[in-house]
């Protein structure tokens, strides 16, 4: 099993990897199908199902689908051009993607929110259709946005989890136990094994430049969030808080006013800065999802800015270790809030960040696995209940607390020798079972939890 660090950390756009990035990617794939079709396509239609329907407007799924059908992609998204394109589509009732003739698409009638039962493959399902001049469907595909910006067709999903068809990698671990066994046998760290896998697929230079770009976007996102105030879009009138918290923390430096636990405010400010940017539709990195995008970069920034001996030259080690843990969670359970609740998003992110921090602070593979286990275990059962379907409440603060838990988990694991009672594999399987048993209203539908107990307008 191989999931690249660039699969877990994708550069994209907010507010949601599964509800914004995923539909945009699915639309791009459908356009490629049209380009290869032996017949002319006159118009397009789309229907959104399950969580994509229930929280689609709040998560900008409608915008993402329309823009995707117009040829936009998350990693090259241009916000200004997107607004111009949306206005043009609403005026002309046409989309004009590159290398294709204009096709009719009326956002008011050709994009359907289906609030009935979810499609059978996953809670995040969508059907894209191409029509002829008479309006008859001549090409159709069902796509599932399975979390973290990953998209699979219905046929791909039915084929099974392991869809990696690339060349074999040196260390193909599928479980945490296999990972530990390989580390013990090879004498390598988790990051070293993961690096060997990455280089075998992407080459040394491709890996190096890719990781540098991932951290650059993460760090820039933190800095933008720490320097921007105002009110987030969507109608809840949630005020940005990261800048004010950061300004206050800077003002207190050197004045002996802060209690030791104030370090938690620094960690939270870094995480909240990212998720406020995400909520505003800014550029973020899935880590492993947009809804949990603040945890990993916040812990890296905490380590760089507040931990003696930290050095930017080891950021790749942090990200490699984090990606290894995220890959295990995705392969054996889920990173999708619509499939397993927020335990699968912030819980997974916290486990990834805890593992990465433990590694760069000298942890053994056994201690790294323990750090991830502690962090994920103490997110078990967490629901996904965004108020008004927006990735704001409780999502933004939840990232701050996930980052704090990650730091605590790494610290606890480093106080031990790596032996512990509950293995990470057991916690991942428990998370999968808990997500399966969780009522649908607590899985990113905004039909339960805070979403119905807090005034949202």
MARDO-422349 format. One record per residue (C-alpha): residue in three letters; residue number from 1; x, y, z. Coordinates in nm, 4 decimals, always signed. Each point is the difference from the previous one (the first is absolute). Layout:
BEGIN
{'ALA',NUM,{X,Y,Z}}
...
REM end
This chain:
BEGIN
{'UNK',1,{+0.0000,+0.0000,+0.0000}}
{'UNK',2,{+0.1384,+0.3408,-0.0959}}
{'UNK',3,{-0.1552,+0.3389,+0.0663}}
{'UNK',4,{+0.2351,+0.2829,-0.0843}}
{'UNK',5,{+0.0704,+0.2887,+0.2324}}
{'UNK',6,{-0.1461,+0.2081,-0.2842}}
{'UNK',7,{-0.3235,-0.1992,+0.0205}}
{'UNK',8,{-0.0363,+0.0821,+0.3692}}
{'UNK',9,{+0.1175,+0.3615,-0.0394}}
{'UNK',10,{-0.1725,+0.1455,-0.3058}}
{'UNK',11,{+0.0139,+0.3704,-0.0820}}
{'UNK',12,{-0.3524,+0.1214,-0.0581}}
{'UNK',13,{-0.2739,+0.2398,+0.0928}}
{'UNK',14,{-0.2453,+0.0313,+0.2905}}
{'UNK',15,{-0.2324,-0.0537,+0.1592}}
{'UNK',16,{-0.0117,-0.3807,-0.0382}}
{'UNK',17,{+0.2192,-0.2652,-0.1575}}
{'UNK',18,{-0.2858,-0.2470,-0.0387}}
{'UNK',19,{-0.2741,+0.2503,-0.0849}}
{'UNK',20,{+0.1961,+0.2619,-0.1966}}
{'UNK',21,{+0.3212,-0.1521,-0.1347}}
{'UNK',22,{-0.1468,-0.3463,-0.0619}}
{'UNK',23,{-0.2945,+0.1131,-0.2168}}
{'UNK',24,{+0.2319,+0.2293,-0.1954}}
{'UNK',25,{+0.2372,-0.2913,-0.0668}}
{'UNK',26,{-0.2937,-0.2267,-0.0931}}
{'UNK',27,{-0.1251,+0.2586,-0.2486}}
{'UNK',28,{+0.3455,+0.0227,-0.1546}}
{'UNK',29,{+0.0080,-0.3766,-0.0419}}
{'UNK',30,{-0.3401,+0.0107,-0.1674}}
{'UNK',31,{+0.1224,+0.2656,-0.2421}}
{'UNK',32,{+0.2853,-0.2332,-0.0931}}
{'UNK',33,{-0.2563,-0.2718,-0.0726}}
{'UNK',34,{-0.1837,+0.2414,-0.2293}}
{'UNK',35,{+0.3235,+0.0902,-0.1796}}
{'UNK',36,{+0.0517,-0.3695,-0.0797}}
{'UNK',37,{-0.3618,-0.0673,-0.0995}}
{'UNK',38,{-0.0693,-0.0805,-0.3675}}
{'UNK',39,{-0.3120,+0.2194,-0.0029}}
{'UNK',40,{-0.0844,+0.3662,+0.0457}}
{'UNK',41,{-0.1271,+0.1215,+0.3372}}
{'UNK',42,{-0.2478,+0.2866,+0.0076}}
{'UNK',43,{-0.0724,+0.0465,+0.3720}}
{'UNK',44,{+0.0919,-0.1004,+0.3549}}
{'UNK',45,{-0.1932,-0.0890,+0.3160}}
{'UNK',46,{+0.0978,-0.0959,+0.3537}}
{'UNK',47,{-0.1725,-0.1402,+0.3073}}
{'UNK',48,{+0.1386,+0.0073,+0.3530}}
{'UNK',49,{-0.0916,-0.2674,+0.2530}}
{'UNK',50,{+0.0385,-0.0783,+0.3690}}
{'UNK',51,{+0.2250,+0.2369,+0.1912}}
{'UNK',52,{+0.0892,+0.1839,-0.3210}}
{'UNK',53,{-0.3655,+0.1012,-0.0195}}
{'UNK',54,{-0.0713,+0.0660,+0.3683}}
{'UNK',55,{+0.3023,+0.2245,+0.0629}}
{'UNK',56,{+0.0850,+0.0803,-0.3601}}
{'UNK',57,{-0.0892,+0.3688,+0.0013}}
{'UNK',58,{+0.1865,+0.0671,+0.3250}}
{'UNK',59,{+0.3008,-0.1909,-0.1311}}
{'UNK',60,{-0.0141,+0.1757,-0.3427}}
{'UNK',61,{-0.0642,-0.3310,-0.1778}}
{'UNK',62,{-0.2268,+0.1703,-0.2518}}
{'UNK',63,{+0.2689,+0.2545,-0.0893}}
{'UNK',64,{+0.2672,-0.2704,-0.0146}}
{'UNK',65,{-0.2064,-0.2187,-0.2315}}
{'UNK',66,{-0.0818,+0.2880,-0.2355}}
{'UNK',67,{+0.3603,+0.1186,-0.0082}}
{'UNK',68,{+0.1275,-0.3550,-0.0454}}
{'UNK',69,{-0.2240,-0.0424,-0.3037}}
{'UNK',70,{+0.1468,+0.3272,-0.1274}}
{'UNK',71,{+0.3506,-0.1448,+0.0264}}
{'UNK',72,{+0.1247,+0.1227,+0.3393}}
{'UNK',73,{+0.2295,-0.2159,+0.2163}}
{'UNK',74,{+0.0754,+0.0390,+0.3731}}
{'UNK',75,{+0.3789,+0.0249,-0.0281}}
{'UNK',76,{-0.0133,+0.2827,-0.2553}}
{'UNK',77,{-0.3126,+0.1755,+0.1301}}
{'UNK',78,{-0.0175,+0.3736,-0.0676}}
{'UNK',79,{-0.2651,+0.1665,+0.2172}}
{'UNK',80,{-0.0405,+0.3124,-0.2126}}
{'UNK',81,{-0.0314,-0.1971,-0.3231}}
{'UNK',82,{-0.2459,-0.2349,+0.1705}}
{'UNK',83,{-0.2347,+0.2856,+0.0864}}
{'UNK',84,{+0.0132,+0.1301,-0.3564}}
{'UNK',85,{-0.0678,-0.3491,-0.1364}}
{'UNK',86,{-0.2965,-0.0599,+0.2310}}
{'UNK',87,{-0.1558,+0.3300,-0.1037}}
{'UNK',88,{+0.0516,-0.0857,-0.3667}}
{'UNK',89,{-0.1568,-0.3462,+0.0430}}
{'UNK',90,{-0.3059,+0.1432,+0.1741}}
{'UNK',91,{-0.0384,+0.2552,-0.2775}}
{'UNK',92,{+0.0552,-0.2276,-0.3013}}
{'UNK',93,{-0.1202,-0.3349,+0.1468}}
{'UNK',94,{+0.3083,-0.1571,-0.1562}}
{'UNK',95,{+0.3347,-0.1419,+0.1089}}
{'UNK',96,{+0.3043,+0.0211,-0.2270}}
{'UNK',97,{+0.2775,-0.2257,+0.1327}}
{'UNK',98,{+0.3308,-0.0170,-0.1837}}
{'UNK',99,{+0.0139,-0.2227,-0.3101}}
{'UNK',100,{-0.3781,-0.0410,-0.0078}}
{'UNK',101,{-0.2760,+0.1931,-0.1764}}
{'UNK',102,{-0.2466,+0.2019,+0.2111}}
{'UNK',103,{-0.2533,-0.2228,+0.1797}}
{'UNK',104,{-0.3302,+0.1064,+0.1500}}
{'UNK',105,{-0.0161,+0.0032,+0.3778}}
{'UNK',106,{-0.2568,+0.1969,+0.1979}}
{'UNK',107,{+0.0992,+0.0020,+0.3697}}
{'UNK',108,{-0.3643,+0.0509,+0.0985}}
{'UNK',109,{-0.1340,-0.3085,-0.1785}}
{'UNK',110,{+0.2946,-0.2226,-0.0913}}
{'UNK',111,{+0.1447,-0.0334,+0.3530}}
{'UNK',112,{-0.2229,-0.2088,+0.2247}}
{'UNK',113,{+0.0271,-0.0428,+0.3772}}
{'UNK',114,{-0.1513,-0.3428,+0.0704}}
{'UNK',115,{-0.0944,-0.0225,+0.3681}}
{'UNK',116,{-0.1147,-0.3608,-0.0236}}
{'UNK',117,{+0.2035,-0.3020,+0.1074}}
{'UNK',118,{+0.3732,+0.0179,-0.0712}}
{'UNK',119,{+0.1427,-0.1903,-0.2942}}
{'UNK',120,{+0.1108,-0.3525,+0.0963}}
{'UNK',121,{+0.3770,+0.0425,-0.0218}}
{'UNK',122,{+0.0681,+0.2884,+0.2393}}
{'UNK',123,{-0.1709,+0.2877,+0.1791}}
{'UNK',124,{+0.1596,+0.2477,-0.2424}}
{'UNK',125,{-0.1420,-0.0969,-0.3394}}
{'UNK',126,{-0.0616,+0.1926,-0.3202}}
{'UNK',127,{-0.1222,-0.0887,-0.3477}}
{'UNK',128,{+0.1265,+0.1923,-0.3003}}
{'UNK',129,{-0.1814,-0.0198,-0.3325}}
{'UNK',130,{+0.0604,+0.1141,-0.3558}}
{'UNK',131,{-0.2933,+0.0542,-0.2367}}
{'UNK',132,{-0.0560,+0.0266,-0.3728}}
{'UNK',133,{-0.1818,+0.2804,-0.1820}}
{'UNK',134,{-0.3379,-0.1510,+0.0970}}
{'UNK',135,{+0.0900,-0.0081,+0.3684}}
{'UNK',136,{+0.0389,-0.3771,+0.0170}}
{'UNK',137,{+0.2794,-0.1355,+0.2220}}
{'UNK',138,{+0.2719,-0.1557,-0.2170}}
{'UNK',139,{+0.2799,-0.0269,+0.2594}}
{'UNK',140,{-0.0271,-0.0426,+0.3755}}
{'UNK',141,{+0.2376,-0.0748,+0.2859}}
{'UNK',142,{-0.0435,-0.0327,+0.3754}}
{'UNK',143,{+0.2832,+0.1360,+0.2122}}
{'UNK',144,{+0.0645,-0.0219,+0.3720}}
{'UNK',145,{+0.2002,+0.2601,+0.1897}}
{'UNK',146,{+0.1439,-0.2238,+0.2694}}
{'UNK',147,{+0.1833,+0.2590,+0.2107}}
{'UNK',148,{+0.3175,+0.2038,-0.0237}}
{'UNK',149,{-0.0637,+0.0908,-0.3624}}
{'UNK',150,{+0.0117,-0.3650,-0.1089}}
{'UNK',151,{-0.2532,-0.0864,-0.2701}}
{'UNK',152,{-0.1013,-0.3408,-0.1305}}
{'UNK',153,{-0.2475,-0.1045,-0.2645}}
{'UNK',154,{-0.2639,-0.2542,+0.0956}}
{'UNK',155,{+0.1959,-0.2701,-0.1837}}
{'UNK',156,{+0.3264,+0.0922,+0.1736}}
{'UNK',157,{-0.1676,-0.0040,+0.3396}}
{'UNK',158,{-0.1568,-0.3397,-0.0697}}
{'UNK',159,{+0.3389,-0.1389,-0.1021}}
{'UNK',160,{+0.1312,+0.0328,+0.3558}}
{'UNK',161,{+0.2197,+0.2181,+0.2156}}
{'UNK',162,{+0.3384,-0.0800,-0.1517}}
{'UNK',163,{-0.0149,+0.1743,-0.3366}}
{'UNK',164,{+0.3707,+0.0844,-0.0110}}
{'UNK',165,{+0.1337,-0.1389,-0.3271}}
{'UNK',166,{+0.3482,+0.1509,+0.0097}}
{'UNK',167,{+0.3310,-0.1796,+0.0315}}
{'UNK',168,{+0.0667,-0.1757,+0.3317}}
{'UNK',169,{+0.1518,+0.2142,+0.2741}}
{'UNK',170,{+0.2772,-0.1110,+0.2394}}
{'UNK',171,{-0.2146,+0.0125,+0.3165}}
{'UNK',172,{-0.3667,-0.0756,-0.0841}}
{'UNK',173,{-0.1458,-0.0085,+0.3527}}
{'UNK',174,{-0.3791,-0.0173,+0.0349}}
{'UNK',175,{-0.0266,-0.0032,+0.3784}}
{'UNK',176,{+0.1831,+0.1640,+0.2871}}
{'UNK',177,{+0.1324,-0.3373,+0.1087}}
{'UNK',178,{+0.1453,-0.0650,-0.3456}}
{'UNK',179,{+0.1530,+0.3478,+0.0137}}
{'UNK',180,{+0.1665,-0.0717,+0.3338}}
{'UNK',181,{+0.1205,-0.3414,-0.1134}}
{'UNK',182,{+0.1563,+0.1486,-0.3143}}
{'UNK',183,{+0.1640,+0.2762,+0.2025}}
{'UNK',184,{+0.1440,-0.2543,+0.2415}}
{'UNK',185,{+0.1288,-0.2260,-0.2764}}
{'UNK',186,{+0.1432,+0.2779,-0.2160}}
{'UNK',187,{+0.1347,+0.2173,+0.2795}}
{'UNK',188,{-0.1681,+0.2992,-0.1644}}
{'UNK',189,{-0.2333,+0.2581,+0.1465}}
{'UNK',190,{-0.3569,+0.0345,-0.1239}}
{'UNK',191,{+0.0989,+0.3145,-0.1896}}
{'UNK',192,{+0.2966,-0.1739,-0.1628}}
{'UNK',193,{-0.2209,-0.2838,-0.1224}}
{'UNK',194,{-0.2629,+0.2436,-0.1225}}
{'UNK',195,{+0.2687,+0.2056,-0.1759}}
{'UNK',196,{+0.1296,-0.3103,-0.1785}}
{'UNK',197,{-0.3533,-0.0710,-0.1203}}
{'UNK',198,{-0.0477,+0.3568,-0.1208}}
{'UNK',199,{+0.3313,+0.0193,-0.1819}}
{'UNK',200,{-0.0674,-0.3322,-0.1749}}
{'UNK',201,{-0.3108,+0.1576,-0.1553}}
{'UNK',202,{+0.0735,+0.3722,-0.0268}}
{'UNK',203,{+0.3816,+0.0244,-0.0080}}
{'UNK',204,{+0.2197,+0.1929,+0.2398}}
{'UNK',205,{-0.0541,+0.3433,-0.1556}}
{'UNK',206,{-0.3747,-0.0480,-0.0455}}
{'UNK',207,{-0.0333,-0.0945,+0.3632}}
{'UNK',208,{+0.2208,+0.2837,+0.1248}}
{'UNK',209,{-0.1731,+0.2762,-0.1941}}
{'UNK',210,{-0.3447,-0.1422,+0.0716}}
{'UNK',211,{+0.0485,-0.0074,+0.3765}}
{'UNK',212,{+0.1477,+0.3493,-0.0010}}
{'UNK',213,{-0.3053,+0.1261,-0.1861}}
{'UNK',214,{-0.2398,-0.1716,+0.2429}}
{'UNK',215,{+0.1614,+0.1658,+0.3013}}
{'UNK',216,{+0.0199,+0.3364,-0.1782}}
{'UNK',217,{-0.3762,-0.0021,-0.0619}}
{'UNK',218,{-0.0713,-0.1191,+0.3562}}
{'UNK',219,{+0.2180,+0.2686,+0.1556}}
{'UNK',220,{-0.1298,+0.2759,-0.2265}}
{'UNK',221,{-0.3530,-0.1008,+0.0980}}
{'UNK',222,{+0.0863,+0.0382,+0.3688}}
{'UNK',223,{+0.1533,+0.3418,-0.0625}}
{'UNK',224,{-0.3016,+0.1226,-0.1998}}
{'UNK',225,{-0.2354,-0.1159,+0.2724}}
{'UNK',226,{+0.2065,+0.1678,+0.2709}}
{'UNK',227,{-0.0092,+0.3321,-0.1863}}
{'UNK',228,{-0.3630,+0.0061,-0.1133}}
{'UNK',229,{-0.3055,+0.0953,+0.2036}}
{'UNK',230,{-0.3637,+0.0595,-0.0861}}
{'UNK',231,{-0.3044,-0.2244,-0.0292}}
{'UNK',232,{-0.0114,-0.3362,-0.1744}}
{'UNK',233,{-0.2452,-0.0488,-0.2890}}
{'UNK',234,{-0.3065,-0.2241,+0.0159}}
{'UNK',235,{-0.2516,+0.1805,+0.2201}}
{'UNK',236,{+0.1042,-0.1073,+0.3506}}
{'UNK',237,{+0.1949,+0.3253,+0.0420}}
{'UNK',238,{+0.2876,-0.1853,+0.1673}}
{'UNK',239,{+0.2831,+0.2400,+0.0738}}
{'UNK',240,{+0.3570,-0.0948,-0.0797}}
{'UNK',241,{+0.1912,-0.0302,+0.3285}}
{'UNK',242,{+0.3470,-0.1284,-0.0857}}
{'UNK',243,{+0.1442,+0.3459,-0.0707}}
{'UNK',244,{-0.1248,+0.1514,+0.3250}}
{'UNK',245,{+0.1261,-0.2957,+0.2034}}
{'UNK',246,{+0.3375,+0.0143,-0.1732}}
{'UNK',247,{+0.0299,+0.3766,+0.0460}}
{'UNK',248,{-0.0741,-0.0370,+0.3706}}
{'UNK',249,{+0.2546,-0.2783,+0.0374}}
{'UNK',250,{+0.2670,+0.2092,-0.1720}}
{'UNK',251,{-0.0794,+0.2957,+0.2272}}
{'UNK',252,{+0.0404,-0.2176,+0.3114}}
{'UNK',253,{+0.3437,-0.1307,-0.0988}}
{'UNK',254,{+0.2701,+0.0991,+0.2483}}
{'UNK',255,{-0.2470,+0.1505,+0.2465}}
{'UNK',256,{-0.0243,-0.3016,+0.2336}}
{'UNK',257,{-0.3779,+0.0109,-0.0347}}
{'UNK',258,{-0.0537,-0.3448,-0.1462}}
{'UNK',259,{-0.0715,-0.3225,+0.1838}}
{'UNK',260,{+0.1810,-0.3104,-0.1285}}
{'UNK',261,{-0.3178,-0.1308,-0.1609}}
{'UNK',262,{-0.0070,+0.3066,-0.2280}}
{'UNK',263,{+0.2016,-0.2098,-0.2452}}
{'UNK',264,{-0.3321,-0.1658,-0.0801}}
{'UNK',265,{-0.1267,+0.3356,-0.1243}}
{'UNK',266,{+0.2910,+0.0229,-0.2418}}
{'UNK',267,{-0.0774,-0.3484,-0.1321}}
{'UNK',268,{-0.3703,+0.0811,-0.0322}}
{'UNK',269,{+0.0708,+0.3302,-0.1755}}
{'UNK',270,{+0.2098,-0.1753,-0.2645}}
{'UNK',271,{-0.2685,-0.2636,-0.0605}}
{'UNK',272,{-0.2898,+0.2447,+0.0025}}
{'UNK',273,{+0.1831,+0.2260,-0.2453}}
{'UNK',274,{+0.0044,-0.2839,-0.2537}}
{'UNK',275,{-0.3614,-0.0951,+0.0494}}
{'UNK',276,{-0.1216,+0.3571,-0.0167}}
{'UNK',277,{+0.1777,+0.0253,-0.3356}}
{'UNK',278,{-0.1626,-0.3281,-0.1016}}
{'UNK',279,{-0.3444,+0.1242,+0.1020}}
{'UNK',280,{+0.0563,+0.3100,-0.2118}}
{'UNK',281,{+0.0778,-0.2143,-0.3063}}
{'UNK',282,{+0.3751,+0.0627,+0.0061}}
{'UNK',283,{+0.2848,-0.2229,-0.1121}}
{'UNK',284,{+0.0714,-0.2792,+0.2468}}
{'UNK',285,{+0.1608,-0.3431,+0.0113}}
{'UNK',286,{-0.2058,-0.3080,+0.0837}}
{'UNK',287,{+0.1487,-0.1477,+0.3158}}
{'UNK',288,{-0.1620,-0.2442,-0.0527}}
{'UNK',289,{-0.3149,+0.2057,-0.0784}}
{'UNK',290,{-0.0896,+0.3688,-0.0248}}
{'UNK',291,{-0.2209,-0.0183,+0.3075}}
{'UNK',292,{+0.3037,-0.1208,+0.1975}}
{'UNK',293,{+0.2586,+0.2019,-0.1935}}
{'UNK',294,{+0.1197,+0.2041,+0.2978}}
{'UNK',295,{+0.1270,-0.2754,+0.2297}}
{'UNK',296,{+0.3185,-0.1174,-0.1745}}
{'UNK',297,{+0.1306,+0.3457,-0.1042}}
{'UNK',298,{-0.0771,+0.1389,+0.3465}}
{'UNK',299,{+0.2078,-0.2691,+0.1678}}
{'UNK',300,{+0.2854,+0.0504,-0.2464}}
{'UNK',301,{-0.0081,+0.3761,+0.0628}}
{'UNK',302,{-0.0123,-0.0597,+0.3766}}
{'UNK',303,{+0.3046,-0.2256,-0.0296}}
{'UNK',304,{+0.1948,+0.2448,-0.2173}}
{'UNK',305,{-0.0811,+0.3121,+0.1995}}
{'UNK',306,{-0.0113,-0.1278,+0.3575}}
{'UNK',307,{+0.2032,-0.3202,+0.0386}}
{'UNK',308,{+0.3768,+0.0378,+0.0466}}
{'UNK',309,{+0.2044,-0.1806,-0.2618}}
{'UNK',310,{-0.2730,-0.0056,-0.2648}}
{'UNK',311,{+0.1207,+0.0500,-0.3549}}
{'UNK',312,{-0.1824,+0.0452,-0.3281}}
{'UNK',313,{+0.2301,-0.2571,-0.1605}}
{'UNK',314,{-0.1998,-0.2740,+0.1747}}
{'UNK',315,{-0.3474,+0.1080,-0.1145}}
{'UNK',316,{+0.0092,-0.2752,-0.2622}}
{'UNK',317,{+0.0532,-0.2556,+0.2785}}
{'UNK',318,{-0.3061,+0.1370,+0.1815}}
{'UNK',319,{-0.2181,-0.0090,-0.3118}}
{'UNK',320,{+0.1188,-0.3451,-0.1071}}
{'UNK',321,{-0.0780,-0.1473,+0.3405}}
{'UNK',322,{-0.3360,+0.1738,+0.0132}}
{'UNK',323,{-0.0870,-0.1233,-0.3495}}
{'UNK',324,{+0.0879,-0.3579,+0.0940}}
{'UNK',325,{-0.2502,+0.0101,+0.2871}}
{'UNK',326,{-0.2639,+0.1758,-0.2095}}
{'UNK',327,{+0.0355,-0.2655,-0.2680}}
{'UNK',328,{-0.0612,-0.2761,+0.2536}}
{'UNK',329,{-0.3152,+0.1706,+0.1256}}
{'UNK',330,{-0.1327,+0.0613,-0.3500}}
{'UNK',331,{+0.0731,-0.3520,-0.1208}}
{'UNK',332,{-0.1404,-0.1820,+0.3040}}
{'UNK',333,{-0.2797,+0.2370,+0.1059}}
{'UNK',334,{-0.0853,+0.3461,-0.1368}}
{'UNK',335,{+0.1037,+0.3651,-0.0060}}
{'UNK',336,{-0.3499,+0.1099,-0.1069}}
{'UNK',337,{-0.2271,+0.1849,+0.2416}}
{'UNK',338,{-0.2990,-0.1045,-0.2098}}
{'UNK',339,{+0.0988,-0.3633,+0.0456}}
{'UNK',340,{+0.1231,-0.0123,+0.3606}}
{'UNK',341,{-0.0510,+0.3375,+0.1678}}
{'UNK',342,{+0.2650,+0.2477,+0.1097}}
{'UNK',343,{+0.2011,-0.2760,+0.1689}}
{'UNK',344,{+0.1038,-0.0849,-0.3564}}
{'UNK',345,{+0.1080,+0.3572,-0.0772}}
{'UNK',346,{+0.1348,+0.1854,+0.3044}}
{'UNK',347,{+0.0687,-0.3321,+0.1740}}
{'UNK',348,{+0.2089,-0.1221,-0.2925}}
{'UNK',349,{+0.1748,+0.3369,-0.0292}}
{'UNK',350,{+0.0847,-0.0025,+0.3693}}
{'UNK',351,{+0.1468,-0.3505,-0.0284}}
{'UNK',352,{+0.2050,+0.1074,-0.3027}}
{'UNK',353,{+0.1302,+0.3124,+0.1749}}
{'UNK',354,{+0.0810,-0.1896,+0.3202}}
{'UNK',355,{+0.1998,-0.2559,-0.1962}}
{'UNK',356,{+0.1869,+0.2672,-0.1947}}
{'UNK',357,{+0.0895,+0.1982,+0.3116}}
{'UNK',358,{+0.1107,-0.3106,+0.1855}}
{'UNK',359,{+0.2261,-0.0961,-0.2915}}
{'UNK',360,{+0.1800,+0.3352,-0.0283}}
{'UNK',361,{+0.0470,+0.0078,+0.3763}}
{'UNK',362,{+0.1932,-0.3243,-0.0111}}
{'UNK',363,{-0.2719,-0.2587,+0.0480}}
{'UNK',364,{+0.0522,-0.3604,-0.1005}}
{'UNK',365,{-0.2438,-0.1652,-0.2420}}
{'UNK',366,{-0.1717,-0.1575,+0.3016}}
{'UNK',367,{-0.0364,+0.3394,+0.1695}}
{'UNK',368,{-0.1293,+0.1539,-0.3218}}
{'UNK',369,{-0.2652,-0.2715,-0.0302}}
{'UNK',370,{-0.0907,+0.0578,+0.3659}}
{'UNK',371,{-0.0355,+0.3761,-0.0570}}
{'UNK',372,{-0.2379,-0.0569,-0.2904}}
{'UNK',373,{-0.1988,-0.2521,+0.2037}}
{'UNK',374,{-0.0423,+0.2365,+0.2946}}
{'UNK',375,{-0.1160,+0.2868,-0.2193}}
{'UNK',376,{-0.2482,-0.2033,-0.2041}}
{'UNK',377,{-0.1342,-0.1916,+0.2996}}
{'UNK',378,{-0.1075,+0.3205,+0.1683}}
{'UNK',379,{-0.1992,+0.1167,-0.2989}}
{'UNK',380,{-0.2043,-0.3193,-0.0307}}
{'UNK',381,{-0.3709,+0.0667,-0.0402}}
{'UNK',382,{+0.0365,+0.3645,-0.1020}}
{'UNK',383,{-0.2918,+0.0997,-0.2220}}
{'UNK',384,{-0.0016,+0.2286,-0.3026}}
{'UNK',385,{-0.2800,+0.2520,+0.0550}}
{'UNK',386,{+0.0855,+0.3284,-0.1754}}
{'UNK',387,{-0.2452,+0.2771,+0.0805}}
{'UNK',388,{-0.1825,+0.1101,-0.3162}}
{'UNK',389,{+0.2184,-0.2394,-0.1966}}
{'UNK',390,{+0.2937,+0.2418,+0.0219}}
{'UNK',391,{+0.3541,-0.1079,+0.0859}}
{'UNK',392,{+0.0104,+0.2518,+0.2852}}
{'UNK',393,{-0.1805,-0.1067,+0.3188}}
{'UNK',394,{+0.1285,-0.2158,+0.1662}}
{'UNK',395,{+0.2648,-0.0769,-0.2635}}
{'UNK',396,{+0.2387,+0.2928,+0.0480}}
{'UNK',397,{+0.0458,-0.0357,+0.3766}}
{'UNK',398,{+0.0010,-0.3783,-0.0339}}
{'UNK',399,{+0.3212,+0.0249,-0.2015}}
{'UNK',400,{+0.1624,+0.1951,+0.2807}}
{'UNK',401,{-0.0891,-0.2640,+0.2551}}
{'UNK',402,{+0.1074,-0.2769,-0.2378}}
{'UNK',403,{+0.3420,+0.1622,-0.0279}}
{'UNK',404,{+0.0287,+0.0347,+0.3773}}
{'UNK',405,{-0.0892,-0.3685,+0.0407}}
{'UNK',406,{+0.2636,-0.0897,-0.2582}}
{'UNK',407,{+0.2733,+0.1802,+0.1940}}
{'UNK',408,{-0.1116,-0.1628,+0.3250}}
{'UNK',409,{-0.0120,-0.3452,-0.1620}}
{'UNK',410,{+0.3515,+0.0389,-0.1407}}
{'UNK',411,{+0.1292,+0.1165,+0.3379}}
{'UNK',412,{-0.1602,-0.2922,+0.1831}}
{'UNK',413,{+0.1395,-0.2518,-0.2440}}
{'UNK',414,{+0.3513,+0.1428,+0.0348}}
{'UNK',415,{-0.0234,-0.0486,+0.3772}}
{'UNK',416,{-0.0337,-0.3746,-0.0587}}
{'UNK',417,{+0.1928,-0.2638,-0.1889}}
{'UNK',418,{-0.2621,-0.0685,-0.2680}}
{'UNK',419,{-0.1698,-0.2918,+0.1720}}
{'UNK',420,{-0.3677,+0.0574,+0.0667}}
{'UNK',421,{-0.3256,-0.1859,+0.0479}}
{'UNK',422,{-0.2115,+0.0939,-0.3043}}
{'UNK',423,{+0.1622,-0.0329,-0.3454}}
{'UNK',424,{-0.0637,+0.2642,-0.2655}}
{'UNK',425,{-0.1518,-0.2630,-0.2297}}
{'UNK',426,{-0.2660,-0.0731,+0.2634}}
{'UNK',427,{-0.0871,+0.3686,+0.0325}}
{'UNK',428,{-0.0264,+0.0408,-0.3776}}
{'UNK',429,{-0.2323,-0.2998,-0.0194}}
{'UNK',430,{-0.2029,+0.1353,+0.2923}}
{'UNK',431,{-0.0329,+0.3318,-0.1812}}
{'UNK',432,{-0.1233,-0.1811,-0.3099}}
{'UNK',433,{-0.2596,-0.1946,+0.1991}}
{'UNK',434,{-0.1092,+0.3111,+0.1905}}
{'UNK',435,{-0.0447,+0.1891,-0.3250}}
{'UNK',436,{-0.2047,-0.2857,-0.1427}}
{'UNK',437,{-0.2262,-0.0022,+0.3064}}
{'UNK',438,{-0.0332,+0.3786,+0.0255}}
{'UNK',439,{-0.3414,+0.1355,-0.0962}}
{'UNK',440,{-0.0018,+0.1740,-0.3377}}
{'UNK',441,{-0.1165,+0.3294,+0.1536}}
{'UNK',442,{+0.3381,+0.0286,+0.1727}}
{'UNK',443,{+0.2016,-0.0537,-0.3174}}
{'UNK',444,{+0.0225,+0.3340,-0.1820}}
{'UNK',445,{-0.3670,+0.0379,-0.0807}}
{'UNK',446,{-0.0673,+0.2873,+0.2446}}
{'UNK',447,{-0.3100,-0.1898,+0.1156}}
{'UNK',448,{+0.1186,-0.0610,+0.3566}}
{'UNK',449,{+0.2244,+0.1200,+0.2809}}
{'UNK',450,{+0.1013,+0.3633,+0.0149}}
{'UNK',451,{-0.1469,+0.0555,-0.3442}}
{'UNK',452,{-0.3532,-0.0252,+0.1398}}
{'UNK',453,{+0.0594,+0.1267,+0.3527}}
{'UNK',454,{+0.1662,+0.3322,-0.0825}}
{'UNK',455,{-0.1854,+0.2839,-0.1766}}
{'UNK',456,{+0.1551,+0.0075,-0.3456}}
{'UNK',457,{-0.1409,+0.3071,-0.1603}}
REM end
